[in-house]
Amino acid sequence: MYFPDDWRSLNILISTYDVYCADPAIVREMCQLGLRGHMASLFRHVGKKVLQTNLPQYKTYHSYINLDRSFPYRGLLMLDSGGFSFGHPDKLARLLRSPFPAIRRFAGLMLAVARLESQESEWDRVRFALLARLAQCLHLRTQLKLQPDIIVTLDRVMQFDLPYRVKSRRVLFNLTCARTALELYARTPGPKPLLFAVIHPLGPPPGSIGKTVSEERAAAFYARTFALQIKYLLRAEAETGLRFGGFAVGSLVPVTNYGFLGLLAGSLAKTLATLGVEGRPLHAFGAADRKAVFLHRYGFTSFDSNLHVVKARNRQIYDPATGTYKKMQPPSSCTCPVCHRHAPEELLENRQGVKEVATVLQSLHNFYTNHMAHLEAMRRLHKEP
């Protein structure tokens, strides 16, 4: 908030889990004003605080703050379900201590989902689906109050080495949540954010491909389970009379083998083409840089990443001239928006109270020079005849 001009045009992915964990006063303001309204309020609050602080380490940032103008953010806000975080019992336990009854109830529902999902015998499918519907309804009502541009349906992440019965139950949970969200949309009057339904790959783990199962059979299996998910979502669209704004694909973050990644992406692309929905927006969670470029070839249209932040927390700064990250070394020559406006000393700031500023600036620099550079290359390629 010291310098929003450096990121005012970027599209931001926010996890609903992080919203739930925020200070109660912030949660109330977010739900009352929406995410954009909260950001504008925070911009003024932080700006006043910095301008009133005459300590030497803050004076550098006075020139960046202008409270006589409106908050300049122009990007899109995508609100992730937080499914990855909700898969950790310790994080749900934290939410059980929330001062908000709706958040506590939601955490209890997700813990009940996890317990029922793991049962080996006497599994109650009807109760499992009911818990999914209740959790999604409660979750979506809060998400709508936050007024993002895109909402992602609630999901359970798919680890590839999980037992097949657990993975199939997670797919059931995800699809039930997507249908429930679309049904709630149909009953909600007025304009609403786009709704992206989450799908996950379901099939043999990568370590078994080429050993106990052939690559051809694995690809066919993944294509078949992708088709089952997409067909379910299309039936939900037909029954509600509404369309999902797009699809989002989870569980791709840990995939580092590009042969397996190509198998998954190719299976999905083939399925979408067969079902006639290959033109829909398709988002890949956790795909940065080369991975995003790779998936773009298969029809993926948007991506998110926090790699630039992870690198900056370790004080690693991307050098576009060499294509490498260097510890505490800003590039000697850089034309990115951050380096254009900020002195190298600001990227290396380490004094108490403002050392986090360097993390933010390094993160933005890393994003512009690495991740954004790949996205711009995709845009140019897409425009070529």
C-alpha positions as CSV (number, residue, x, y, z in Angstrom):
1,M,0.0,0.0,0.0
2,Y,3.1,2.3,0.1
3,F,3.2,2.3,-3.7
4,P,0.1,0.8,-5.3
5,D,1.1,2.4,-8.7
6,D,3.7,-0.5,-9.0
7,W,0.9,-3.1,-9.1
8,R,-2.3,-1.2,-10.0
9,S,-2.8,-3.1,-13.3
10,L,-1.9,-6.6,-12.1
11,N,-4.6,-9.3,-11.6
12,I,-4.5,-10.7,-8.1
13,L,-5.5,-14.1,-6.8
14,I,-6.6,-14.1,-3.2
15,S,-7.3,-17.1,-1.0
16,T,-10.5,-17.1,0.9
17,Y,-8.6,-18.9,3.7
18,D,-6.4,-15.8,4.1
19,V,-9.5,-13.7,4.4
20,Y,-10.9,-15.9,7.1
21,C,-7.6,-15.7,9.0
22,A,-7.4,-11.9,8.9
23,D,-7.9,-9.6,11.9
24,P,-11.7,-9.5,12.8
25,A,-11.9,-5.8,12.0
26,I,-10.5,-6.4,8.5
27,V,-12.8,-9.3,7.9
28,R,-15.8,-7.1,8.8
29,E,-14.6,-4.3,6.5
30,M,-14.0,-6.7,3.7
31,C,-17.5,-8.2,3.9
32,Q,-19.0,-4.7,4.3
33,L,-17.0,-2.9,1.5
34,G,-15.8,-5.7,-0.7
35,L,-12.2,-6.4,-1.4
36,R,-11.8,-3.3,-3.6
37,G,-13.4,-1.1,-1.0
38,H,-11.2,-2.5,1.7
39,M,-8.1,-1.9,-0.4
40,A,-9.1,1.7,-0.9
41,S,-9.7,2.1,2.8
42,L,-6.4,0.5,3.7
43,F,-4.6,2.7,1.1
44,R,-5.7,5.8,3.0
45,H,-5.1,4.3,6.4
46,V,-1.6,3.2,5.6
47,G,-0.8,6.4,3.7
48,K,-1.8,8.6,6.7
49,K,0.3,6.4,9.0
50,V,3.4,6.6,6.9
51,L,3.1,10.3,6.3
52,Q,2.8,10.9,10.1
53,T,5.9,8.9,10.8
54,N,9.1,10.9,10.7
55,L,11.5,8.1,11.5
56,P,14.4,8.0,8.9
57,Q,13.5,4.6,7.5
58,Y,10.0,5.9,6.5
59,K,10.9,9.2,4.9
60,T,11.9,7.5,1.6
61,Y,8.3,6.4,1.1
62,H,6.6,9.8,1.7
63,S,7.0,10.8,-1.9
64,Y,5.1,7.8,-3.1
65,I,1.9,8.5,-1.2
66,N,-0.7,10.9,-2.5
67,L,-3.9,10.8,-0.5
68,D,-5.6,13.5,-2.7
69,R,-6.4,10.9,-5.4
70,S,-8.6,7.8,-5.5
71,F,-7.1,4.3,-5.0
72,P,-5.5,3.5,-8.4
73,Y,-6.1,-0.3,-8.6
74,R,-7.4,-1.4,-12.1
75,G,-6.7,-5.1,-12.2
76,L,-9.0,-8.1,-11.7
77,L,-9.5,-9.9,-8.4
78,M,-9.8,-13.7,-8.5
79,L,-11.0,-15.3,-5.2
80,D,-9.7,-18.8,-4.8
81,S,-11.7,-21.2,-2.6
82,G,-8.7,-21.8,-0.3
83,G,-9.1,-25.6,-0.9
84,F,-5.4,-26.3,-0.5
85,S,-5.3,-24.7,2.9
86,F,-8.6,-26.2,4.0
87,G,-7.0,-29.6,3.4
88,H,-4.8,-29.2,6.5
89,P,-6.5,-30.0,9.8
90,D,-4.2,-27.6,11.7
91,K,-5.4,-24.7,9.6
92,L,-9.0,-25.7,10.0
93,A,-8.4,-25.9,13.8
94,R,-7.3,-22.3,13.7
95,L,-10.5,-21.3,12.1
96,L,-12.5,-23.1,14.8
97,R,-11.2,-20.2,17.1
98,S,-12.6,-17.5,14.8
99,P,-14.9,-14.9,16.4
100,F,-17.3,-15.4,13.4
101,P,-19.9,-18.2,13.8
102,A,-20.1,-18.8,10.0
103,I,-16.3,-19.4,9.7
104,R,-16.3,-21.7,12.7
105,R,-19.2,-23.7,11.3
106,F,-17.5,-23.9,7.9
107,A,-14.3,-25.2,9.5
108,G,-16.4,-27.8,11.4
109,L,-18.0,-28.9,8.1
110,M,-14.7,-29.3,6.4
111,L,-13.3,-31.3,9.2
112,A,-16.3,-33.6,9.1
113,V,-15.8,-33.9,5.3
114,A,-12.2,-35.0,5.9
115,R,-13.2,-37.6,8.6
116,L,-15.9,-39.1,6.4
117,E,-13.7,-39.1,3.3
118,S,-11.1,-41.3,5.0
119,Q,-13.5,-44.0,6.2
120,E,-12.7,-47.4,4.6
121,S,-16.0,-49.1,5.3
122,E,-19.6,-48.0,5.8
123,W,-19.0,-44.9,3.8
124,D,-22.1,-42.6,3.7
125,R,-22.2,-41.1,0.2
126,V,-25.4,-39.2,0.8
127,R,-24.1,-37.5,4.0
128,F,-20.8,-36.8,2.2
129,A,-22.6,-34.9,-0.5
130,L,-24.8,-33.1,2.0
131,L,-21.7,-31.9,3.9
132,A,-20.2,-30.6,0.6
133,R,-23.4,-28.7,-0.3
134,L,-23.6,-27.1,3.2
135,A,-19.9,-26.1,3.1
136,Q,-20.2,-24.6,-0.4
137,C,-23.3,-22.6,0.4
138,L,-21.8,-21.2,3.5
139,H,-18.5,-20.4,1.8
140,L,-20.1,-18.9,-1.3
141,R,-22.2,-16.5,0.7
142,T,-19.1,-15.0,2.2
143,Q,-17.3,-15.0,-1.1
144,L,-20.1,-13.0,-2.7
145,K,-19.9,-10.4,0.0
146,L,-16.2,-9.8,-1.0
147,Q,-17.3,-8.8,-4.5
148,P,-14.3,-10.1,-6.6
149,D,-14.4,-10.4,-10.4
150,I,-14.0,-14.2,-10.4
151,I,-15.0,-16.8,-7.7
152,V,-13.6,-20.3,-7.7
153,T,-15.7,-23.1,-6.4
154,L,-14.7,-25.0,-3.3
155,D,-12.5,-28.0,-3.9
156,R,-10.4,-30.7,-2.3
157,V,-6.8,-31.0,-3.7
158,M,-5.8,-34.3,-5.4
159,Q,-2.5,-35.8,-4.3
160,F,-1.6,-38.3,-7.0
161,D,-0.4,-41.0,-4.5
162,L,-3.7,-41.1,-2.6
163,P,-5.8,-44.3,-2.7
164,Y,-8.2,-44.3,-5.6
165,R,-11.3,-44.4,-3.3
166,V,-10.1,-41.2,-1.6
167,K,-9.4,-39.5,-4.9
168,S,-12.8,-40.4,-6.3
169,R,-14.5,-39.1,-3.2
170,R,-12.7,-35.8,-3.6
171,V,-13.9,-35.5,-7.2
172,L,-17.4,-36.1,-5.9
173,F,-16.9,-33.3,-3.4
174,N,-15.6,-30.9,-6.0
175,L,-18.4,-31.6,-8.5
176,T,-21.1,-31.4,-5.8
177,C,-19.6,-28.0,-4.7
178,A,-19.6,-26.7,-8.3
179,R,-23.2,-27.7,-8.9
180,T,-24.3,-26.3,-5.6
181,A,-22.5,-23.0,-6.4
182,L,-24.2,-22.7,-9.8
183,E,-27.6,-23.5,-8.2
184,L,-27.0,-20.7,-5.6
185,Y,-26.0,-18.3,-8.4
186,A,-29.3,-19.1,-10.1
187,R,-31.2,-18.0,-7.0
188,T,-29.1,-14.9,-6.4
189,P,-30.4,-11.7,-8.0
190,G,-28.4,-9.0,-9.6
191,P,-24.9,-9.0,-11.3
192,K,-22.4,-11.5,-9.9
193,P,-18.8,-12.4,-10.4
194,L,-17.8,-15.0,-12.9
195,L,-17.9,-18.5,-11.4
196,F,-15.0,-20.9,-12.3
197,A,-15.6,-24.6,-11.6
198,V,-12.6,-26.6,-10.4
199,I,-11.7,-29.9,-11.9
200,H,-8.8,-32.2,-10.9
201,P,-6.9,-35.0,-12.7
202,L,-8.0,-38.4,-11.6
203,G,-6.0,-41.4,-12.7
204,P,-2.9,-43.5,-12.0
205,P,0.0,-41.9,-10.2
206,P,2.9,-40.7,-12.4
207,G,5.3,-43.3,-10.8
208,S,3.2,-46.2,-12.2
209,I,3.1,-44.9,-15.8
210,G,5.4,-46.9,-18.0
211,K,5.7,-49.6,-15.3
212,T,2.4,-51.1,-14.2
213,V,0.3,-49.1,-16.7
214,S,1.2,-47.9,-20.2
215,E,1.3,-44.3,-21.2
216,E,-1.6,-44.9,-23.6
217,R,-3.8,-46.4,-21.0
218,A,-3.0,-43.7,-18.5
219,A,-3.8,-41.0,-21.0
220,A,-7.1,-42.7,-21.9
221,F,-8.0,-43.0,-18.2
222,Y,-7.3,-39.4,-17.5
223,A,-9.3,-38.3,-20.6
224,R,-12.2,-40.5,-19.4
225,T,-12.3,-39.0,-15.9
226,F,-11.9,-35.5,-17.2
227,A,-14.8,-36.2,-19.5
228,L,-16.9,-37.4,-16.6
229,Q,-16.3,-34.2,-14.7
230,I,-16.9,-31.9,-17.6
231,K,-20.1,-33.7,-18.6
232,Y,-21.4,-33.4,-15.0
233,L,-20.7,-29.7,-15.1
234,L,-22.4,-29.3,-18.4
235,R,-25.5,-31.1,-17.1
236,A,-25.6,-28.7,-14.2
237,E,-25.5,-25.8,-16.6
238,A,-28.4,-27.2,-18.6
239,E,-30.5,-27.8,-15.5
240,T,-29.9,-24.3,-14.0
241,G,-29.8,-22.4,-17.3
242,L,-26.5,-20.7,-16.3
243,R,-23.0,-21.3,-17.6
244,F,-19.8,-21.4,-15.6
245,G,-17.5,-18.5,-16.5
246,G,-14.6,-20.9,-17.0
247,F,-12.9,-24.0,-15.6
248,A,-9.9,-24.1,-13.3
249,V,-7.6,-27.1,-13.0
250,G,-6.0,-28.0,-9.7
251,S,-3.3,-30.4,-8.4
252,L,-0.8,-29.3,-11.1
253,V,1.6,-27.5,-8.6
254,P,3.6,-30.6,-7.7
255,V,3.9,-31.9,-11.3
256,T,7.5,-31.2,-12.4
257,N,7.8,-34.0,-14.9
258,Y,6.8,-32.4,-18.2
259,G,6.1,-35.7,-19.9
260,F,3.4,-36.4,-17.3
261,L,2.2,-32.7,-17.4
262,G,1.8,-33.1,-21.2
263,L,-0.1,-36.3,-20.7
264,L,-2.5,-34.5,-18.3
265,A,-2.9,-31.3,-20.4
266,G,-3.3,-33.3,-23.6
267,S,-5.9,-35.5,-22.2
268,L,-7.9,-32.5,-21.0
269,A,-7.5,-30.6,-24.2
270,K,-8.8,-33.6,-26.2
271,T,-11.7,-34.0,-23.8
272,L,-12.7,-30.3,-24.1
273,A,-12.5,-30.4,-27.9
274,T,-14.6,-33.6,-28.0
275,L,-17.3,-32.0,-25.8
276,G,-17.3,-28.7,-27.7
277,V,-16.1,-26.5,-24.9
278,E,-12.5,-25.9,-25.8
279,G,-13.2,-22.1,-26.1
280,R,-14.0,-21.6,-22.4
281,P,-11.5,-19.8,-20.2
282,L,-9.1,-22.4,-18.6
283,H,-7.1,-21.5,-15.5
284,A,-4.1,-23.4,-14.2
285,F,-3.4,-23.1,-10.5
286,G,0.2,-22.6,-9.5
287,A,1.7,-22.5,-13.0
288,A,4.6,-20.0,-13.4
289,D,7.1,-19.1,-16.1
290,R,8.1,-22.1,-18.3
291,K,5.2,-24.2,-16.9
292,A,2.7,-21.6,-17.9
293,V,4.2,-21.4,-21.4
294,F,4.0,-25.2,-21.7
295,L,0.3,-25.3,-20.6
296,H,-0.6,-22.5,-22.9
297,R,0.0,-24.7,-25.9
298,Y,-2.8,-27.0,-24.6
299,G,-5.4,-24.2,-24.4
300,F,-4.8,-22.8,-20.9
301,T,-5.7,-19.1,-20.9
302,S,-4.7,-17.9,-17.4
303,F,-2.2,-18.8,-14.6
304,D,-1.3,-17.8,-11.1
305,S,2.0,-18.1,-9.2
306,N,3.6,-17.1,-5.9
307,L,7.1,-18.1,-7.0
308,H,8.2,-14.5,-7.2
309,V,7.2,-14.0,-3.6
310,V,8.9,-17.1,-2.4
311,K,12.1,-16.0,-4.1
312,A,11.9,-12.5,-2.6
313,R,11.4,-13.9,0.9
314,N,14.8,-15.6,0.4
315,R,16.2,-12.3,-1.0
316,Q,16.6,-13.8,-4.4
317,I,16.3,-11.2,-7.2
318,Y,15.8,-12.1,-10.8
319,D,18.3,-10.9,-13.4
320,P,16.7,-10.8,-16.8
321,A,20.1,-10.5,-18.5
322,T,21.2,-13.9,-17.3
323,G,17.9,-15.6,-16.6
324,T,19.0,-16.4,-13.0
325,Y,18.1,-15.4,-9.5
326,K,20.9,-13.8,-7.5
327,K,21.0,-13.3,-3.7
328,M,20.7,-9.6,-2.7
329,Q,21.9,-8.4,-6.2
330,P,19.5,-6.1,-8.2
331,P,20.3,-6.2,-11.9
332,S,22.7,-3.5,-13.1
333,S,20.2,-2.5,-15.8
334,C,16.5,-3.1,-15.7
335,T,13.5,-1.4,-17.2
336,C,10.7,-3.0,-15.2
337,P,8.2,-0.7,-13.5
338,V,9.8,-1.3,-10.1
339,C,13.4,-0.6,-11.1
340,H,12.2,2.4,-13.1
341,R,10.7,4.1,-10.0
342,H,12.8,2.7,-7.1
343,A,16.5,3.0,-6.3
344,P,18.4,-0.3,-5.8
345,E,18.8,0.6,-2.1
346,E,15.1,0.3,-1.7
347,L,15.2,-3.3,-3.0
348,L,17.9,-4.1,-0.4
349,E,16.2,-2.3,2.6
350,N,16.7,-4.3,5.8
351,R,16.0,-1.9,8.6
352,Q,13.5,-2.8,11.3
353,G,10.0,-1.7,10.4
354,V,10.5,-1.5,6.6
355,K,12.5,-4.5,5.6
356,E,9.2,-6.0,4.4
357,V,9.1,-3.2,1.8
358,A,12.2,-4.8,0.1
359,T,10.3,-8.2,0.0
360,V,7.4,-6.5,-1.8
361,L,9.6,-4.7,-4.3
362,Q,11.7,-7.7,-5.0
363,S,8.5,-9.8,-5.5
364,L,7.1,-7.3,-8.0
365,H,10.5,-7.0,-9.8
366,N,10.6,-10.8,-10.0
367,F,7.1,-11.0,-11.3
368,Y,7.5,-8.3,-14.0
369,T,10.9,-9.6,-15.3
370,N,10.2,-13.3,-15.2
371,H,6.6,-14.4,-15.0
372,M,5.1,-11.4,-16.8
373,A,7.8,-11.6,-19.5
374,H,6.6,-15.2,-20.3
375,L,2.9,-14.0,-20.3
376,E,3.8,-11.2,-22.7
377,A,5.5,-13.6,-25.0
378,M,2.4,-15.7,-25.0
379,R,0.2,-12.7,-25.9
380,R,2.5,-11.8,-28.8
381,L,2.4,-15.4,-30.1
382,H,-1.4,-15.4,-29.8
383,K,-1.7,-12.3,-31.9
384,E,0.5,-13.6,-34.7
385,P,-1.4,-14.7,-37.8
